């Protein structure tokens, strides 16, 4: 599973890294974070009506970065086990689109 289900948000901070990751309405990542003993500070959450997935912004302590990456890998596996077979396709498509917008410097004001 070599696709990514998160994006790093680049902001200057001495203590935290900020990320946006893809989760479901059941918040499967929460249990994984708890199991891996990582403290996550949640921010905004975005969901498009009619979709199974949501984008969740969060902050993690810099010392927990490797645990966060491990947790994201576990989330991919948990998605498959819980019947979210289109999770990989959804993540690949949205991450590729965001990278294309970022590289072009033409990020749209409204995402459809």
C-alpha positions as CSV (number, residue, x, y, z in Angstrom):
1,X,0.0,0.0,0.0
2,X,2.1,2.8,-1.3
3,X,-0.6,5.5,-1.6
4,X,-0.9,8.4,0.9
5,X,-4.0,9.1,2.9
6,X,-2.7,12.4,4.4
7,X,-1.2,15.7,3.4
8,X,1.3,17.7,5.4
9,X,0.2,21.3,6.0
10,X,3.4,23.4,6.0
11,X,3.3,25.9,8.9
12,X,6.1,27.1,11.0
13,X,5.9,25.6,14.5
14,X,8.4,24.6,17.1
15,X,6.3,21.8,18.6
16,X,3.9,20.5,16.0
17,X,3.4,19.1,12.5
18,X,0.1,19.7,10.9
19,X,-1.7,17.3,8.7
20,X,-5.0,16.7,6.9
21,X,-6.0,13.0,6.6
22,X,-8.9,11.1,5.1
23,X,-11.2,9.2,7.5
24,X,-14.8,8.0,7.6
25,X,-17.8,9.2,9.7
26,X,-17.1,6.3,12.1
27,X,-13.7,8.0,12.8
28,X,-11.6,4.8,12.5
29,X,-8.4,6.8,13.0
30,X,-9.3,7.7,16.6
31,X,-9.1,4.1,17.8
32,X,-5.7,3.7,16.0
33,X,-4.4,6.9,17.6
34,X,-5.5,5.8,21.0
35,X,-4.0,2.3,20.5
36,X,-0.7,3.8,19.4
37,X,-0.8,6.3,22.3
38,X,-0.4,9.4,20.2
39,X,-2.0,12.7,21.2
40,X,-3.8,14.4,18.3
41,X,-5.2,17.9,18.4
42,X,-8.0,18.1,16.0
43,X,-8.9,21.1,13.9
44,X,-11.4,21.6,11.1
45,X,-13.3,18.8,9.5
46,X,-14.8,18.8,6.0
47,X,-17.2,16.4,4.4
48,X,-18.9,16.6,1.0
49,X,-22.6,15.5,1.1
50,X,-23.1,12.1,-0.4
51,X,-19.5,10.9,0.2
52,X,-18.3,8.3,2.7
53,X,-15.1,10.2,3.6
54,X,-14.1,13.3,5.4
55,X,-11.0,15.4,5.6
56,X,-9.8,16.0,9.1
57,X,-7.1,18.6,10.0
58,X,-4.9,17.9,13.0
59,X,-1.7,18.7,14.8
60,X,0.7,16.2,16.3
61,X,3.8,16.7,18.4
62,X,7.0,16.6,16.4
63,X,8.3,13.7,18.5
64,X,5.2,11.6,17.4
65,X,5.7,12.0,13.7
66,X,6.8,8.4,13.1
67,X,3.9,7.1,15.2
68,X,1.5,9.2,13.1
69,X,2.9,7.7,9.9
70,X,2.6,4.2,11.3
71,X,-1.0,5.0,12.3
72,X,-1.8,6.2,8.8
73,X,-0.6,2.8,7.4
74,X,-2.8,1.0,10.0
75,X,-5.7,3.2,8.9
76,X,-5.3,2.0,5.3
77,X,-5.5,-1.6,6.4
78,X,-8.5,-1.0,8.7
79,X,-10.4,0.7,5.9
80,X,-10.1,-2.5,3.8
81,X,-11.1,-4.7,6.7
82,X,-14.2,-2.6,7.4
83,X,-15.5,-2.7,3.8
84,X,-14.1,0.6,2.4
85,X,-12.6,-0.9,-0.7
86,X,-12.7,2.4,-2.6
87,X,-10.6,4.2,0.0
88,X,-7.3,3.7,-1.9
89,X,-8.8,5.0,-5.1
90,X,-10.4,8.0,-3.4
91,X,-7.1,9.0,-1.6
92,X,-5.0,8.6,-4.8
93,X,-7.5,10.7,-6.8
94,X,-7.8,13.5,-4.3
95,X,-4.1,13.7,-3.4
96,X,-3.1,13.8,-7.1
97,X,-5.6,16.5,-7.8
98,X,-4.4,18.6,-4.9
99,X,-0.7,18.2,-5.9
100,X,-1.6,19.2,-9.5
101,X,-3.3,22.4,-8.1
102,X,-0.4,23.1,-5.9
103,X,2.2,22.6,-8.6
104,X,0.3,24.8,-11.1
105,X,-0.1,27.6,-8.5
106,X,-3.7,27.9,-9.5
107,X,-5.6,26.5,-6.5
108,X,-9.3,27.0,-7.1
109,X,-11.4,29.1,-4.6
110,X,-14.1,26.5,-4.7
111,X,-13.6,22.8,-4.8
112,X,-16.5,20.9,-6.5
